[in-house]
Amino acid sequence: MNTNTPPIEPADGGEIEMQVAVACVDASGTPDMPVFKVRTTQEEYDQGAHYYKAKDLAEEARYEGPFVCFDAAEYGPILSAARELGLVPQAVVVDMTDGQIHSIRCDTGEIKVVCYDTSDTDEYSAAMADRPLSGNGQLVRC
């Protein structure tokens, strides 16, 4: 039984859409942790049914067990393990020669850059944009 509250509660008591990470192995036996979107009611969430829905989606995608599921309320153990394994960037170096971003390096993990101009803080300004590092819109692996 899940005693945590879901990240988003529906206003009308209906279903919410949430993401659930499933630790498992792929068809070749390689460890993986895909993330699946599931729809659930508050009652189903409280009973842990969202985990079974995510497990079913993992099986449909040809992943193999054992399956261990985590929702957003349970990020602590995953983040702690990622830090312990050195998978979370601890140092990020930004070359901003002449006020332009030329390069960004980090010790590990994936990063993205938030670019801003303090003289232009309009909500819809192009200066206030969240921009991935690579040209194709993806995060860059360090």
N, CA, C and O atoms as a GROMACS GRO file, in nm:
protein
  568
    1MET      N    1   0.084  -0.117   0.000
    1MET     CA    2   0.000   0.000   0.000
    1MET      C    3   0.089   0.124   0.000
    1MET      O    4   0.186   0.130   0.075
    2ASN      N    5   0.056   0.222  -0.083
    2ASN     CA    6   0.136   0.342  -0.098
    2ASN      C    7   0.081   0.451  -0.007
    2ASN      O    8  -0.036   0.489  -0.019
    3THR      N    9   0.164   0.503   0.083
    3THR     CA   10   0.119   0.609   0.174
    3THR      C   11   0.160   0.747   0.126
    3THR      O   12   0.121   0.847   0.186
    4ASN      N   13   0.239   0.755   0.018
    4ASN     CA   14   0.277   0.884  -0.039
    4ASN      C   15   0.162   0.937  -0.123
    4ASN      O   16   0.078   0.861  -0.169
    5THR      N   17   0.159   1.068  -0.141
    5THR     CA   18   0.057   1.125  -0.228
    5THR      C   19   0.113   1.137  -0.368
    5THR      O   20   0.233   1.161  -0.385
    6PRO      N   21   0.029   1.120  -0.471
    6PRO     CA   22   0.078   1.131  -0.607
    6PRO      C   23   0.120   1.274  -0.637
    6PRO      O   24   0.076   1.367  -0.569
    7PRO      N   25   0.205   1.292  -0.738
    7PRO     CA   26   0.253   1.425  -0.768
    7PRO      C   27   0.143   1.522  -0.812
    7PRO      O   28   0.156   1.642  -0.790
    8ILE      N   29   0.038   1.473  -0.874
    8ILE     CA   30  -0.070   1.559  -0.921
    8ILE      C   31  -0.202   1.492  -0.886
    8ILE      O   32  -0.229   1.380  -0.930
    9GLU      N   33  -0.283   1.559  -0.808
    9GLU     CA   34  -0.414   1.504  -0.776
    9GLU      C   35  -0.517   1.562  -0.870
    9GLU      O   36  -0.516   1.683  -0.894
   10PRO      N   37  -0.605   1.480  -0.925
   10PRO     CA   38  -0.707   1.531  -1.017
   10PRO      C   39  -0.808   1.618  -0.943
   10PRO      O   40  -0.846   1.590  -0.830
   11ALA      N   41  -0.851   1.724  -1.010
   11ALA     CA   42  -0.948   1.815  -0.948
   11ALA      C   43  -1.085   1.751  -0.934
   11ALA      O   44  -1.158   1.782  -0.840
   12ASP      N   45  -1.120   1.662  -1.024
   12ASP     CA   46  -1.255   1.605  -1.025
   12ASP      C   47  -1.261   1.465  -0.965
   12ASP      O   48  -1.365   1.399  -0.974
   13GLY      N   49  -1.154   1.418  -0.903
   13GLY     CA   50  -1.154   1.284  -0.846
   13GLY      C   51  -1.133   1.176  -0.950
   13GLY      O   52  -1.144   1.057  -0.919
   14GLY      N   53  -1.104   1.213  -1.074
   14GLY     CA   54  -1.083   1.117  -1.182
   14GLY      C   55  -0.940   1.065  -1.184
   14GLY      O   56  -0.872   1.062  -1.082
   15GLU      N   57  -0.897   1.024  -1.302
   15GLU     CA   58  -0.764   0.967  -1.317
   15GLU      C   59  -0.658   1.076  -1.332
   15GLU      O   60  -0.684   1.185  -1.382
   16ILE      N   61  -0.538   1.041  -1.288
   16ILE     CA   62  -0.422   1.126  -1.312
   16ILE      C   63  -0.326   1.047  -1.398
   16ILE      O   64  -0.327   0.924  -1.399
   17GLU      N   65  -0.242   1.119  -1.472
   17GLU     CA   66  -0.137   1.054  -1.549
   17GLU      C   67  -0.008   1.077  -1.473
   17GLU      O   68   0.023   1.189  -1.434
   18MET      N   69   0.067   0.972  -1.453
   18MET     CA   70   0.193   0.983  -1.381
   18MET      C   71   0.297   0.893  -1.444
   18MET      O   72   0.264   0.802  -1.521
   19GLN      N   73   0.423   0.919  -1.412
   19GLN     CA   74   0.532   0.837  -1.463
   19GLN      C   75   0.580   0.742  -1.354
   19GLN      O   76   0.588   0.778  -1.237
   20VAL      N   77   0.612   0.621  -1.397
   20VAL     CA   78   0.664   0.520  -1.306
   20VAL      C   79   0.789   0.459  -1.370
   20VAL      O   80   0.784   0.413  -1.484
   21ALA      N   81   0.900   0.460  -1.297
   21ALA     CA   82   1.023   0.397  -1.344
   21ALA      C   83   1.020   0.250  -1.304
   21ALA      O   84   0.977   0.217  -1.193
   22VAL      N   85   1.066   0.163  -1.393
   22VAL     CA   86   1.065   0.020  -1.367
   22VAL      C   87   1.206  -0.034  -1.383
   22VAL      O   88   1.259  -0.039  -1.494
   23ALA      N   89   1.268  -0.075  -1.272
   23ALA     CA   90   1.399  -0.138  -1.278
   23ALA      C   91   1.378  -0.282  -1.325
   23ALA      O   92   1.298  -0.356  -1.267
   24CYS      N   93   1.450  -0.322  -1.430
   24CYS     CA   94   1.432  -0.454  -1.489
   24CYS      C   95   1.552  -0.484  -1.579
   24CYS      O   96   1.654  -0.417  -1.569
   25VAL      N   97   1.540  -0.582  -1.666
   25VAL     CA   98   1.643  -0.610  -1.765
   25VAL      C   99   1.578  -0.614  -1.903
   25VAL      O  100   1.461  -0.649  -1.917
   26ASP      N  101   1.658  -0.578  -2.005
   26ASP     CA  102   1.604  -0.585  -2.140
   26ASP      C  103   1.620  -0.727  -2.194
   26ASP      O  104   1.668  -0.815  -2.123
   27ALA      N  105   1.580  -0.748  -2.317
   27ALA     CA  106   1.580  -0.883  -2.375
   27ALA      C  107   1.719  -0.945  -2.381
   27ALA      O  108   1.733  -1.067  -2.383
   28SER      N  109   1.824  -0.861  -2.384
   28SER     CA  110   1.960  -0.914  -2.389
   28SER      C  111   2.018  -0.937  -2.250
   28SER      O  112   2.132  -0.981  -2.236
   29GLY      N  113   1.940  -0.907  -2.145
   29GLY     CA  114   1.985  -0.928  -2.009
   29GLY      C  115   2.057  -0.808  -1.948
   29GLY      O  116   2.112  -0.819  -1.838
   30THR      N  117   2.057  -0.695  -2.017
   30THR     CA  118   2.122  -0.575  -1.968
   30THR      C  119   2.029  -0.499  -1.873
   30THR      O  120   1.912  -0.478  -1.906
   31PRO      N  121   2.078  -0.459  -1.756
   31PRO     CA  122   1.994  -0.382  -1.663
   31PRO      C  123   1.943  -0.254  -1.729
   31PRO      O  124   2.015  -0.189  -1.805
   32ASP      N  125   1.820  -0.217  -1.698
   32ASP     CA  126   1.760  -0.097  -1.756
   32ASP      C  127   1.658  -0.041  -1.657
   32ASP      O  128   1.617  -0.110  -1.564
   33MET      N  129   1.618   0.083  -1.677
   33MET     CA  130   1.514   0.144  -1.595
   33MET      C  131   1.429   0.235  -1.684
   33MET      O  132   1.441   0.358  -1.677
   34PRO      N  133   1.342   0.175  -1.767
   34PRO     CA  134   1.255   0.257  -1.851
   34PRO      C  135   1.148   0.326  -1.766
   34PRO      O  136   1.115   0.281  -1.656
   35VAL      N  137   1.096   0.436  -1.819
   35VAL     CA  138   0.991   0.512  -1.750
   35VAL      C  139   0.864   0.503  -1.834
   35VAL      O  140   0.866   0.528  -1.954
   36PHE      N  141   0.753   0.466  -1.770
   36PHE     CA  142   0.625   0.450  -1.839
   36PHE      C  143   0.523   0.546  -1.780
   36PHE      O  144   0.523   0.573  -1.660
   37LYS      N  145   0.435   0.598  -1.866
   37LYS     CA  146   0.323   0.680  -1.821
   37LYS      C  147   0.204   0.590  -1.797
   37LYS      O  148   0.169   0.507  -1.882
   38VAL      N  149   0.141   0.606  -1.682
   38VAL     CA  150   0.021   0.529  -1.649
   38VAL      C  151  -0.087   0.625  -1.601
   38VAL      O  152  -0.057   0.734  -1.553
   39ARG      N  153  -0.211   0.582  -1.614
   39ARG     CA  154  -0.325   0.659  -1.563
   39ARG      C  155  -0.381   0.582  -1.445
   39ARG      O  156  -0.396   0.460  -1.450
   40THR      N  157  -0.412   0.655  -1.338
   40THR     CA  158  -0.460   0.590  -1.217
   40THR      C  159  -0.551   0.684  -1.138
   40THR      O  160  -0.540   0.806  -1.149
   41THR      N  161  -0.640   0.626  -1.062
   41THR     CA  162  -0.722   0.706  -0.971
   41THR      C  163  -0.649   0.716  -0.837
   41THR      O  164  -0.550   0.646  -0.815
   42GLN      N  165  -0.697   0.802  -0.750
   42GLN     CA  166  -0.636   0.815  -0.618
   42GLN      C  167  -0.644   0.683  -0.542
   42GLN      O  168  -0.548   0.642  -0.477
   43GLU      N  169  -0.759   0.617  -0.551
   43GLU     CA  170  -0.775   0.489  -0.481
   43GLU      C  171  -0.677   0.384  -0.534
   43GLU      O  172  -0.615   0.312  -0.456
   44GLU      N  173  -0.664   0.376  -0.668
   44GLU     CA  174  -0.568   0.281  -0.726
   44GLU      C  175  -0.426   0.315  -0.683
   44GLU      O  176  -0.347   0.225  -0.652
   45TYR      N  177  -0.394   0.444  -0.680
   45TYR     CA  178  -0.261   0.487  -0.638
   45TYR      C  179  -0.234   0.442  -0.495
   45TYR      O  180  -0.128   0.387  -0.465
   46ASP      N  181  -0.331   0.467  -0.407
   46ASP     CA  182  -0.315   0.429  -0.266
   46ASP      C  183  -0.293   0.280  -0.249
   46ASP      O  184  -0.226   0.238  -0.155
   47GLN      N  185  -0.348   0.199  -0.339
   47GLN     CA  186  -0.333   0.054  -0.333
   47GLN      C  187  -0.211   0.004  -0.410
   47GLN      O  188  -0.181  -0.116  -0.408
   48GLY      N  189  -0.139   0.094  -0.478
   48GLY     CA  190  -0.020   0.054  -0.553
   48GLY      C  191  -0.048  -0.001  -0.691
   48GLY      O  192   0.041  -0.060  -0.752
   49ALA      N  193  -0.170   0.017  -0.742
   49ALA     CA  194  -0.205  -0.038  -0.873
   49ALA      C  195  -0.124   0.024  -0.986
   49ALA      O  196  -0.106  -0.039  -1.091
   50HIS      N  197  -0.074   0.147  -0.967
   50HIS     CA  198   0.006   0.210  -1.072
   50HIS      C  199   0.134   0.131  -1.099
   50HIS      O  200   0.185   0.132  -1.211
   51TYR      N  201   0.186   0.062  -0.998
   51TYR     CA  202   0.304  -0.022  -1.018
   51TYR      C  203   0.272  -0.141  -1.108
   51TYR      O  204   0.350  -0.175  -1.196
   52TYR      N  205   0.157  -0.203  -1.087
   52TYR     CA  206   0.117  -0.316  -1.170
   52TYR      C  207   0.094  -0.273  -1.314
   52TYR      O  208   0.128  -0.346  -1.407
   53LYS      N  209   0.037  -0.154  -1.332
   53LYS     CA  210   0.016  -0.103  -1.467
   53LYS      C  211   0.150  -0.080  -1.537
   53LYS      O  212   0.165  -0.113  -1.654
   54ALA      N  213   0.247  -0.023  -1.464
   54ALA     CA  214   0.379   0.001  -1.522
   54ALA      C  215   0.450  -0.130  -1.552
   54ALA      O  216   0.516  -0.144  -1.655
   55LYS      N  217   0.437  -0.228  -1.462
   55LYS     CA  218   0.497  -0.360  -1.485
   55LYS      C  219   0.438  -0.423  -1.610
   55LYS      O  220   0.512  -0.481  -1.690
   56ASP      N  221   0.307  -0.413  -1.628
   56ASP     CA  222   0.242  -0.468  -1.748
   56ASP      C  223   0.296  -0.401  -1.874
   56ASP      O  224   0.320  -0.468  -1.975
   57LEU      N  225   0.316  -0.269  -1.869
   57LEU     CA  226   0.371  -0.198  -1.985
   57LEU      C  227   0.515  -0.243  -2.013
   57LEU      O  228   0.555  -0.255  -2.128
   58ALA      N  229   0.591  -0.267  -1.907
   58ALA     CA  230   0.729  -0.315  -1.925
   58ALA      C  231   0.730  -0.452  -1.991
   58ALA      O  232   0.810  -0.477  -2.080
   59GLU      N  233   0.642  -0.540  -1.947
   59GLU     CA  234   0.633  -0.673  -2.009
   59GLU      C  235   0.591  -0.663  -2.155
   59GLU      O  236   0.644  -0.735  -2.240
   60GLU      N  237   0.495  -0.574  -2.185
   60GLU     CA  238   0.452  -0.554  -2.324
   60GLU      C  239   0.567  -0.504  -2.410
   60GLU      O  240   0.574  -0.535  -2.529
   61ALA      N  241   0.657  -0.426  -2.350
   61ALA     CA  242   0.772  -0.372  -2.423
   61ALA      C  243   0.889  -0.472  -2.425
   61ALA      O  244   1.000  -0.438  -2.466
   62ARG      N  245   0.863  -0.594  -2.381
   62ARG     CA  246   0.958  -0.706  -2.383
   62ARG      C  247   1.073  -0.693  -2.282
   62ARG      O  248   1.180  -0.749  -2.302
   63TYR      N  249   1.048  -0.619  -2.174
   63TYR     CA  250   1.144  -0.619  -2.065
   63TYR      C  251   1.116  -0.742  -1.979
   63TYR      O  252   1.007  -0.798  -1.982
   64GLU      N  253   1.219  -0.782  -1.902
   64GLU     CA  254   1.207  -0.902  -1.820
   64GLU      C  255   1.230  -0.868  -1.674
   64GLU      O  256   1.301  -0.773  -1.641
   65GLY      N  257   1.168  -0.947  -1.586
   65GLY     CA  258   1.180  -0.927  -1.443
   65GLY      C  259   1.308  -0.984  -1.388
   65GLY      O  260   1.386  -1.045  -1.461
   66PRO      N  261   1.331  -0.963  -1.261
   66PRO     CA  262   1.234  -0.908  -1.167
   66PRO      C  263   1.211  -0.758  -1.192
   66PRO      O  264   1.299  -0.688  -1.240
   67PHE      N  265   1.090  -0.712  -1.158
   67PHE     CA  266   1.051  -0.574  -1.178
   67PHE      C  267   1.042  -0.504  -1.042
   67PHE      O  268   0.978  -0.554  -0.950
   68VAL      N  269   1.105  -0.389  -1.031
   68VAL     CA  270   1.093  -0.304  -0.912
   68VAL      C  271   1.052  -0.166  -0.961
   68VAL      O  272   1.122  -0.105  -1.042
   69CYS      N  273   0.938  -0.117  -0.912
   69CYS     CA  274   0.881   0.008  -0.963
   69CYS      C  275   0.898   0.122  -0.863
   69CYS      O  276   0.893   0.102  -0.742
   70PHE      N  277   0.919   0.242  -0.917
   70PHE     CA  278   0.934   0.364  -0.838
   70PHE      C  279   0.851   0.474  -0.902
   70PHE      O  280   0.855   0.492  -1.023
   71ASP      N  281   0.774   0.547  -0.820
   71ASP     CA  282   0.706   0.665  -0.874
   71ASP      C  283   0.782   0.790  -0.828
   71ASP      O  284   0.881   0.779  -0.756
   72ALA      N  285   0.736   0.907  -0.868
   72ALA     CA  286   0.807   1.031  -0.839
   72ALA      C  287   0.822   1.057  -0.690
   72ALA      O  288   0.917   1.123  -0.647
   73ALA      N  289   0.728   1.007  -0.610
   73ALA     CA  290   0.735   1.030  -0.466
   73ALA      C  291   0.849   0.950  -0.401
   73ALA      O  292   0.883   0.974  -0.286
   74GLU      N  293   0.906   0.856  -0.475
   74GLU     CA  294   1.009   0.768  -0.420
   74GLU      C  295   1.145   0.790  -0.485
   74GLU      O  296   1.224   0.696  -0.499
   75TYR      N  297   1.173   0.913  -0.524
   75TYR     CA  298   1.297   0.943  -0.594
   75TYR      C  299   1.420   0.933  -0.504
   75TYR      O  300   1.531   0.914  -0.553
   76GLY      N  301   1.403   0.945  -0.373
   76GLY     CA  302   1.515   0.949  -0.280
   76GLY      C  303   1.616   0.836  -0.295
   76GLY      O  304   1.734   0.864  -0.312
   77PRO      N  305   1.573   0.709  -0.290
   77PRO     CA  306   1.670   0.600  -0.302
   77PRO      C  307   1.741   0.598  -0.437
   77PRO      O  308   1.859   0.564  -0.445
   78ILE      N  309   1.670   0.635  -0.543
   78ILE     CA  310   1.732   0.635  -0.676
   78ILE      C  311   1.837   0.745  -0.684
   78ILE      O  312   1.948   0.721  -0.731
   79LEU      N  313   1.802   0.864  -0.638
   79LEU     CA  314   1.895   0.976  -0.642
   79LEU      C  315   2.016   0.949  -0.552
   79LEU      O  316   2.129   0.981  -0.589
   80SER      N  317   1.992   0.891  -0.436
   80SER     CA  318   2.101   0.858  -0.345
   80SER      C  319   2.197   0.759  -0.409
   80SER      O  320   2.319   0.775  -0.401
   81ALA      N  321   2.143   0.655  -0.473
   81ALA     CA  322   2.228   0.556  -0.540
   81ALA      C  323   2.304   0.620  -0.655
   81ALA      O  324   2.423   0.591  -0.674
   82ALA      N  325   2.239   0.706  -0.733
   82ALA     CA  326   2.305   0.772  -0.846
   82ALA      C  327   2.421   0.859  -0.796
   82ALA      O  328   2.527   0.862  -0.858
   83ARG      N  329   2.400   0.928  -0.685
   83ARG     CA  330   2.509   1.009  -0.629
   83ARG      C  331   2.623   0.922  -0.580
   83ARG      O  332   2.740   0.951  -0.605
   84GLU      N  333   2.589   0.814  -0.510
   84GLU     CA  334   2.691   0.722  -0.457
   84GLU      C  335   2.775   0.662  -0.570
   84GLU      O  336   2.895   0.640  -0.554
   85LEU      N  337   2.711   0.634  -0.683
   85LEU     CA  338   2.781   0.576  -0.798
   85LEU      C  339   2.850   0.681  -0.884
   85LEU      O  340   2.913   0.647  -0.985
   86GLY      N  341   2.839   0.807  -0.847
   86GLY     CA  342   2.904   0.913  -0.923
   86GLY      C  343   2.836   0.944  -1.054
   86GLY      O  344   2.901   0.988  -1.149
   87LEU      N  345   2.705   0.923  -1.062
   87LEU     CA  346   2.632   0.944  -1.187
   87LEU      C  347   2.568   1.082  -1.195
   87LEU      O  348   2.516   1.120  -1.300
   88VAL      N  349   2.570   1.157  -1.086
   88VAL     CA  350   2.511   1.290  -1.084
   88VAL      C  351   2.624   1.392  -1.092
   88VAL      O  352   2.718   1.385  -1.013
   89PRO      N  353   2.617   1.486  -1.186
   89PRO     CA  354   2.726   1.584  -1.198
   89PRO      C  355   2.751   1.659  -1.068
   89PRO      O  356   2.658   1.707  -1.003
   90GLN      N  357   2.877   1.667  -1.031
   90GLN     CA  358   2.916   1.742  -0.912
   90GLN      C  359   2.982   1.873  -0.950
   90GLN      O  360   2.980   1.970  -0.874
   91ALA      N  361   3.043   1.877  -1.070
   91ALA     CA  362   3.110   1.997  -1.116
   91ALA      C  363   3.070   2.026  -1.260
   91ALA      O  364   3.072   1.937  -1.345
   92VAL      N  365   3.032   2.149  -1.285
   92VAL     CA  366   2.998   2.193  -1.420
   92VAL      C  367   3.082   2.316  -1.450
   92VAL      O  368   3.081   2.412  -1.373
   93VAL      N  369   3.155   2.314  -1.562
   93VAL     CA  370   3.241   2.425  -1.602
   93VAL      C  371   3.184   2.486  -1.728
   93VAL      O  372   3.164   2.415  -1.828
   94VAL      N  373   3.159   2.616  -1.727
   94VAL     CA  374   3.101   2.687  -1.840
   94VAL      C  375   3.201   2.790  -1.890
   94VAL      O  376   3.242   2.878  -1.814
   95ASP      N  377   3.242   2.780  -2.019
   95ASP     CA  378   3.327   2.880  -2.082
   95ASP      C  379   3.237   2.988  -2.141
   95ASP      O  380   3.170   2.965  -2.241
   96MET      N  381   3.235   3.106  -2.077
   96MET     CA  382   3.150   3.216  -2.123
   96MET      C  383   3.235   3.334  -2.170
   96MET      O  384   3.204   3.449  -2.139
   97THR      N  385   3.339   3.306  -2.244
   97THR     CA  386   3.425   3.410  -2.298
   97THR      C  387   3.343   3.509  -2.380
   97THR      O  388   3.262   3.468  -2.463
   98ASP      N  389   3.364   3.637  -2.357
   98ASP     CA  390   3.294   3.745  -2.427
   98ASP      C  391   3.143   3.738  -2.411
   98ASP      O  392   3.069   3.784  -2.499
   99GLY      N  393   3.095   3.682  -2.300
   99GLY     CA  394   2.951   3.680  -2.274
   99GLY      C  395   2.873   3.575  -2.350
   99GLY      O  396   2.750   3.572  -2.342
  100GLN      N  397   2.941   3.488  -2.424
  100GLN     CA  398   2.874   3.383  -2.501
  100GLN      C  399   2.915   3.246  -2.445
  100GLN      O  400   3.029   3.228  -2.405
  101ILE      N  401   2.822   3.152  -2.443
  101ILE     CA  402   2.856   3.017  -2.399
  101ILE      C  403   2.928   2.946  -2.512
  101ILE      O  404   2.872   2.925  -2.620
  102HIS      N  405   3.054   2.909  -2.488
  102HIS     CA  406   3.134   2.840  -2.589
  102HIS      C  407   3.140   2.690  -2.564
  102HIS      O  408   3.134   2.611  -2.658
  103SER      N  409   3.150   2.652  -2.440
  103SER     CA  410   3.152   2.509  -2.409
  103SER      C  411   3.107   2.488  -2.265
  103SER      O  412   3.117   2.576  -2.180
  104ILE      N  413   3.058   2.368  -2.242
  104ILE     CA  414   3.016   2.329  -2.108
  104ILE      C  415   3.067   2.188  -2.085
  104ILE      O  416   3.050   2.100  -2.170
  105ARG      N  417   3.128   2.168  -1.972
  105ARG     CA  418   3.179   2.035  -1.938
  105ARG      C  419   3.134   2.000  -1.797
  105ARG      O  420   3.122   2.087  -1.710
  106CYS      N  421   3.109   1.872  -1.776
  106CYS     CA  422   3.078   1.828  -1.640
  106CYS      C  423   3.149   1.696  -1.616
  106CYS      O  424   3.197   1.632  -1.709
  107ASP      N  425   3.155   1.657  -1.490
  107ASP     CA  426   3.228   1.536  -1.456
  107ASP      C  427   3.153   1.408  -1.491
  107ASP      O  428   3.217   1.305  -1.514
  108THR      N  429   3.022   1.411  -1.495
  108THR     CA  430   2.945   1.291  -1.527
  108THR      C  431   2.799   1.326  -1.549
  108THR      O  432   2.756   1.436  -1.512
  109GLY      N  433   2.724   1.236  -1.608
  109GLY     CA  434   2.580   1.255  -1.623
  109GLY      C  435   2.540   1.338  -1.743
  109GLY      O  436   2.622   1.363  -1.832
  110GLU      N  437   2.414   1.380  -1.744
  110GLU     CA  438   2.362   1.464  -1.851
  110GLU      C  439   2.325   1.599  -1.791
  110GLU      O  440   2.276   1.608  -1.679
  111ILE      N  441   2.349   1.704  -1.869
  111ILE     CA  442   2.317   1.838  -1.821
  111ILE      C  443   2.244   1.915  -1.929
  111ILE      O  444   2.249   1.878  -2.046
  112LYS      N  445   2.177   2.021  -1.890
  112LYS     CA  446   2.122   2.116  -1.985
  112LYS      C  447   2.150   2.255  -1.930
  112LYS      O  448   2.178   2.271  -1.812
  113VAL      N  449   2.141   2.353  -2.016
  113VAL     CA  450   2.175   2.489  -1.979
  113VAL      C  451   2.050   2.574  -1.979
  113VAL      O  452   1.968   2.565  -2.071
  114VAL      N  453   2.034   2.656  -1.879
  114VAL     CA  454   1.927   2.755  -1.876
  114VAL      C  455   1.991   2.888  -1.910
  114VAL      O  456   2.072   2.941  -1.833
  115CYS      N  457   1.955   2.944  -2.026
  115CYS     CA  458   2.011   3.071  -2.071
  115CYS      C  459   1.915   3.183  -2.034
  115CYS      O  460   1.793   3.168  -2.046
  116TYR      N  461   1.968   3.294  -1.990
  116TYR     CA  462   1.881   3.406  -1.957
  116TYR      C  463   1.957   3.538  -1.972
  116TYR      O  464   2.080   3.540  -1.973
  117ASP      N  465   1.883   3.644  -1.985
  117ASP     CA  466   1.936   3.779  -1.995
  117ASP      C  467   1.862   3.861  -1.890
  117ASP      O  468   1.741   3.880  -1.901
  118THR      N  469   1.933   3.908  -1.788
  118THR     CA  470   1.866   3.978  -1.678
  118THR      C  471   1.803   4.109  -1.720
  118THR      O  472   1.720   4.164  -1.646
  119SER      N  473   1.839   4.161  -1.837
  119SER     CA  474   1.776   4.285  -1.882
  119SER      C  475   1.646   4.259  -1.958
  119SER      O  476   1.574   4.354  -1.991
  120ASP      N  477   1.614   4.133  -1.985
  120ASP     CA  478   1.492   4.098  -2.059
  120ASP      C  479   1.428   3.979  -1.989
  120ASP      O  480   1.456   3.864  -2.023
  121THR      N  481   1.342   4.005  -1.891
  121THR     CA  482   1.282   3.898  -1.811
  121THR      C  483   1.135   3.876  -1.840
  121THR      O  484   1.063   3.818  -1.758
  122ASP      N  485   1.088   3.923  -1.955
  122ASP     CA  486   0.949   3.899  -1.993
  122ASP      C  487   0.924   3.748  -1.998
  122ASP      O  488   1.010   3.672  -2.042
  123GLU      N  489   0.807   3.706  -1.951
  123GLU     CA  490   0.776   3.563  -1.942
  123GLU      C  491   0.793   3.490  -2.075
  123GLU      O  492   0.834   3.374  -2.076
  124TYR      N  493   0.762   3.555  -2.186
  124TYR     CA  494   0.768   3.488  -2.316
  124TYR      C  495   0.889   3.531  -2.399
  124TYR      O  496   0.890   3.511  -2.521
  125SER      N  497   0.988   3.588  -2.336
  125SER     CA  498   1.107   3.635  -2.406
  125SER      C  499   1.194   3.518  -2.452
  125SER      O  500   1.204   3.417  -2.384
  126ALA      N  501   1.256   3.534  -2.569
  126ALA     CA  502   1.350   3.432  -2.618
  126ALA      C  503   1.473   3.426  -2.528
  126ALA      O  504   1.543   3.325  -2.525
  127ALA      N  505   1.499   3.534  -2.455
  127ALA     CA  506   1.614   3.536  -2.364
  127ALA      C  507   1.592   3.445  -2.244
  127ALA      O  508   1.688   3.400  -2.182
  128MET      N  509   1.467   3.418  -2.210
  128MET     CA  510   1.435   3.330  -2.097
  128MET      C  511   1.398   3.193  -2.151
  128MET      O  512   1.282   3.154  -2.151
  129ALA      N  513   1.498   3.120  -2.198
  129ALA     CA  514   1.472   2.992  -2.261
  129ALA      C  515   1.554   2.882  -2.195
  129ALA      O  516   1.665   2.905  -2.147
  130ASP      N  517   1.498   2.764  -2.194
  130ASP     CA  518   1.564   2.645  -2.143
  130ASP      C  519   1.615   2.571  -2.266
  130ASP      O  520   1.537   2.510  -2.338
  131ARG      N  521   1.746   2.576  -2.289
  131ARG     CA  522   1.801   2.522  -2.413
  131ARG      C  523   1.892   2.403  -2.387
  131ARG      O  524   1.986   2.413  -2.308
  132PRO      N  525   1.867   2.290  -2.451
  132PRO     CA  526   1.961   2.177  -2.443
  132PRO      C  527   2.093   2.216  -2.508
  132PRO      O  528   2.098   2.311  -2.586
  133LEU      N  529   2.197   2.144  -2.478
  133LEU     CA  530   2.329   2.178  -2.529
  133LEU      C  531   2.351   2.140  -2.674
  133LEU      O  532   2.420   2.212  -2.746
  134SER      N  533   2.296   2.031  -2.719
  134SER     CA  534   2.326   1.987  -2.855
  134SER      C  535   2.235   2.054  -2.956
  134SER      O  536   2.129   2.106  -2.921
  135GLY      N  537   2.278   2.053  -3.080
  135GLY     CA  538   2.202   2.117  -3.186
  135GLY      C  539   2.071   2.048  -3.218
  135GLY      O  540   1.981   2.112  -3.273
  136ASN      N  541   2.058   1.920  -3.186
  136ASN     CA  542   1.936   1.848  -3.220
  136ASN      C  543   1.834   1.846  -3.106
  136ASN      O  544   1.740   1.767  -3.109
  137GLY      N  545   1.854   1.930  -3.006
  137GLY     CA  546   1.755   1.942  -2.899
  137GLY      C  547   1.767   1.838  -2.789
  137GLY      O  548   1.677   1.826  -2.706
  138GLN      N  549   1.875   1.762  -2.786
  138GLN     CA  550   1.894   1.658  -2.686
  138GLN      C  551   1.993   1.704  -2.580
  138GLN      O  552   2.072   1.795  -2.603
  139LEU      N  553   1.987   1.641  -2.465
  139LEU     CA  554   2.087   1.666  -2.363
  139LEU      C  555   2.220   1.608  -2.409
  139LEU      O  556   2.223   1.516  -2.491
  140VAL      N  557   2.327   1.661  -2.358
  140VAL     CA  558   2.460   1.615  -2.395
  140VAL      C  559   2.514   1.526  -2.284
  140VAL      O  560   2.507   1.562  -2.167
  141ARG      N  561   2.566   1.412  -2.320
  141ARG     CA  562   2.628   1.321  -2.222
  141ARG      C  563   2.769   1.369  -2.196
  141ARG      O  564   2.846   1.389  -2.290
  142CYS      N  565   2.804   1.388  -2.070
  142CYS     CA  566   2.938   1.436  -2.035
  142CYS      C  567   3.034   1.319  -2.022
  142CYS      O  568   3.152   1.340  -1.993
   0.00000   0.00000   0.00000
